[in-house]
Every structure is written in C-alpha cells, then in structure tokens.
Amino acid sequence: MKAVLMTATGGPDVLQVQEVPEPEIRHPTEIKVRLKAAGVNPLDTKLRTRGVFFDGALPAILGCDGAGEVVAVGEAVTRFKPGDAVWFCHGGLGREPGNYAEYNVLDEQVAALKPESLSFVEAAAAPLVLITAWEALYDRARLKPGKTVLIHGGAGGVGHVAIQLANLAGARACCTVSTAEKTELCRMLGAAETIRYPEQDFVEAVLDWTEDKGVDAALDTVGGEVFRRTMAAMAHYGDLVTLLDPGQDVSWKEARNRNLRIGFELMLTPMLEDFPEARRHQVMILEQCGRWFDERRLRIHIGMTFPLDQAGAAHALLETGHMTGKAVLTMEP
C-alpha cells in the first residue's frame, strides 16, 4: 500500500511517500479499514519536528484522525461488519501506525460508525478536535447553561468546534480571531462576540463584554503570553483550561487571587497510557457528536484538502499559522 513515512525529524521534506506492506488483522477484536481520508493536525507537525512519543519508532506513519470503510473484521468483532463506514482517532504517535496511508488496523472499541451526513473528508477532520473541545469544555471546565466562555483561536480546528459545543451546552461564547474572514466564520458558527486581537486588547474586550465580571471559563489554544494574560479576563472561581504547557515563568498570583481552577487538556493521554475506560469515553463523544452532525446542530469546517502524496504541503500550510478550520489528506481522487 501507499503510505507517507516520517523518515526523520525535520521539515516537511522528511515526509516521504513509499510502498509498504498492508497491515493485517492480528487480534480477534481488530478491524481493517480502507482509509478514505486522514485529518492533519498541528500535533502532527510538532511530532515531525520534535520526534514521536516512542523511542526507536522511525520511520513512522503520522496522523491520528482517520475515516474509511471496514474491509475485514476479526473473528470476535461484534460492532462492525465489512462495508461499514467508520471514523476514529487512533495511532500516529509512534507506537501504532497512523492514518497517512491507504489502510489501517485497529481495535473495534476505538472506532465509531461515521455520521451519515458527513463525507469521509469531513469525518476524518473531526475526531481529535471534537474530543479535545468536549473534554476541555465539558469535562475540565464543567461548562453549564448560562455561563460565558472565551475561546482563543475561534476559527482554528479546536476553536471552531468549541464555539458550537459551547452553544450546545447553553453557554455564550466569545472568541479571538485575526481577520474579518475568521470573524464571519465564528459568527456563523454561533459566537456571541468576536475579538480581533491584532486590533483589540482581548482582556479589555472580554471585560467590556461581561460588564467587568470576566468569563466563567476560557479555553487557551495558543499558550505563552495568551495563557498568562487570560487570567485577568476570568471571573472569580472560573475555569481556565489550556492545551499547552504554560512554561516556567508563569506568575500564578492572578489565578490565586481569583480562585481559578486551572485545567490541562491532552486528549492523547488515553492512547499514550492505554486507559480503556477513557478510550470508551472518547468513542462516546464521537457517537454523540455524530448524532448532532446528523441533526445539523454541529458542523466541521474544511479549510483545504490535499492528496496523500502532498502531506508535506499540508504540514507547511499548518505551520504558517493562518489555517482556518481543518486540513485533510485524501486517498482517492
């Protein structure tokens, strides 16, 4: 089969298209999937430049997000049959092969039936960002109806689904954006307020929006100075959740004075640590979001698609920092 191999750490040129053997079912609960599309996430570019999570794993196939058709099942599989369309977040971290390939094999417990209303491209774009936003807002921040939430990078992969999940929880979302185009997208997705951070101080804008109370919750997708300054935009007893390492030079005085709960969201933990219950929770997230997609209450925004052999170009685009929505690799014309 054709696959994109990460042959070393480095720039996009270390992603090389090669012919490799097709994976085969080795355990009775596994399914073999002919991949139709694979999501490309900022995580993939970080693994490419810094190295995968496991030693001695190169060459590696990247890509956590996949969608495709089941072509074979193990003898103990009960949830799927050949011909089923599935989507999932699995592999791509260096231990199991990822989805920058024409086929993958995975346990049936980590896949879900693809929502009927989504194309394979849309389905492949969604799992990692949906799970991340759900866990950050619902599990970490405990978002409730009537609450306010600040979402940094509202037009990004995580941000644009976080706006919608906030609305589905009955909360009001405010988000930061960089351009008029991104403002329009976020408004269309249900943002109650948008802040053009190149032109506005987001802390002042949030305090204006909340009449100086601050937001009840915030999702930091940027890190660094943005994380540190967000503390001043929070309501007392609020929840600030970050996807990133805050760094060594953080002053926690503002957070302490406001009695903030600081949460960390890494949706990869169940895969890295092999936590079956947490993996099942993530599949439940996909199943519920799948129902919302089919009810037209949730949507995924595709910024650009690339054929499989242009994975390097997809990485280069993500690294510009100007991507709106999601990038996806396609395995078929």
C-alpha positions, -999 to 999 in steps of 0.1 A, spaced: 0 0 0 10 36 -3 19 54 29 36 86 40 66 78 62 82 102 86 118 92 80 135 116 105 128 147 125 128 179 105 109 199 79 80 188 57 105 171 33 111 143 58 76 130 49 82 105 21 56 86 1 66 49 0 52 15 -7 48 -6 25 31 -39 33 -6 -36 41 -14 -41 78 -31 -73 87 -55 -83 115 -36 -100 143 -61 -99 171 -97 -112 171 -112 -78 180 -95 -58 153 -109 -43 121 -91 -35 89 -101 -1 73 -95 11 38 -88 47 46 -106 74 25 -92 104 43 -69 114 72 -71 146 93 -39 167 96 -35 184 130 -9 208 144 1 178 166 14 161 135 37 190 127 51 190 162 58 153 162 75 157 128 98 185 141 104 172 177 100 135 173 73 109 181 64 98 216 82 65 215 119 57 210 131 38 180 98 43 162 111 58 129 102 55 102 67 62 114 33 69 99 17 100 113 -20 110 116 -43 103 145 -76 110 126 -90 87 101 -122 77 82 -128 49 58 -146 16 50 -142 -16 70 -129 -43 47 -122 -71 71 -130 -80 107 -115 -103 134 -134 -133 145 -146 -117 178 -157 -84 163 -193 -76 171 -197 -38 165 -188 -37 128 -190 -56 95 -173 -52 61 -187 -23 43 -194 -2 74 -181 34 72 -162 44 104 -143 73 119 -118 73 147 -88 89 164 -61 62 167 -24 58 160 1 82 146 21 88 178 49 64 171 36 31 187 8 22 163 8 33 126 -12 64 119 -36 72 90 -14 89 64 -18 56 45 -43 36 24 -51 11 52 -50 8 90 -59 -19 115 -73 -10 149 -94 -25 177 -131 -22 172 -136 -5 206 -118 27 194 -139 33 163 -174 46 157 -198 45 128 -194 75 106 -223 100 108 -244 96 77 -245 133 70 -207 137 68 -184 129 39 -153 108 46 -133 140 43 -154 158 69 -154 128 92 -116 125 90 -112 161 100 -133 159 132 -123 133 158 -92 149 175 -107 184 177 -141 172 188 -127 151 216 -103 179 227 -130 206 227 -155 183 245 -131 173 272 -118 208 277 -152 225 279 -175 197 294 -151 176 314 -124 201 326 -143 234 326 -177 219 336 -195 244 313 -231 249 322 -261 267 307 -260 305 310 -222 306 315 -198 326 294 -166 312 278 -137 327 260 -122 306 232 -89 316 218 -83 309 181 -120 306 173 -116 299 136 -90 271 142 -96 234 143 -104 231 180 -118 266 183 -144 264 156 -160 232 171 -156 246 207 -178 275 198 -205 251 187 -201 228 217 -204 258 240 -237 268 223 -250 232 226 -243 234 264 -264 266 266 -234 288 272 -224 321 254 -191 320 235 -167 348 229 -136 341 207 -104 357 194 -98 359 157 -72 376 134 -92 386 103 -126 397 90 -130 363 73 -125 344 105 -148 368 123 -175 360 98 -170 322 102 -171 324 140 -203 345 140 -219 320 116 -210 291 140 -227 309 169 -201 331 186 -219 358 206 -188 380 205 -156 381 184 -124 400 193 -99 410 166 -68 405 187 -44 424 163 -65 455 168 -81 450 203 -67 441 237 -86 408 243 -86 413 281 -102 447 279 -127 434 252 -137 405 274 -143 427 304 -164 451 283 -184 422 270 -190 408 305 -195 441 323 -162 437 342 -172 403 356 -149 383 334 -157 350 317 -167 319 336 -145 297 315 -117 300 290 -101 276 265 -65 285 257 -53 270 224 -23 294 220 -2 293 252 25 315 263 16 351 270 -20 345 259 -24 319 287 -9 343 312 -30 373 302 -62 353 301 -62 350 339 -71 387 341 -101 381 318 -116 355 341 -144 357 366 -136 347 402 -140 310 407 -137 304 369 -121 276 350 -91 282 327 -82 252 305 -51 251 284 -40 227 257 -4 237 261 25 237 287 22 272 304 60 273 307 83 280 336 79 318 340 42 319 349 31 341 378 1 324 394 -8 354 416 -38 365 394 -51 329 393 -48 325 431 -64 358 438 -94 349 416 -96 313 429 -93 300 394 -93 263 386 -65 256 361 -72 226 338 -49 208 313 -64 190 283 -44 164 264 -68 141 246 -38 118 237 -34 106 273 -57 76 269 -37 65 238 -3 71 254 -12 55 287 -36 28 274 -66 37 295 -95 16 281 -123 35 301 -110 68 288 -109 55 253 -145 43 256 -155 78 268 -138 93 237 -158 70 214 -190 80 233 -180 116 225 -178 108 188 -211 89 189 -229 119 205 -213 144 181 -222 121 153 -259 125 162 -255 162 164 -239 163 129 -269 143 116 -293 166 133 -275 196 116 -266 210 151 -229 207 145 -206 212 115 -169 208 106 -152 234 85 -127 221 60 -101 247 51 -82 227 25 -77 192 12 -46 176 -2 -39 142 -19 -20 118 3 13 124 -15 12 161 -6 12 156 31 43 178 33 24 207 17 -4 203 42 22 205 71 38 236 56 4 253 54 -4 245 90 29 258 101 21 293 86 -4 297 115 -30 310 91 -51 279 87 -89 283 90 -107 251 100 -91 218 92 -67 203 66 -74 168 53 -55 143 32 -75 122 7 -66 88 -5 -88 88 -36 -93 113 -64 
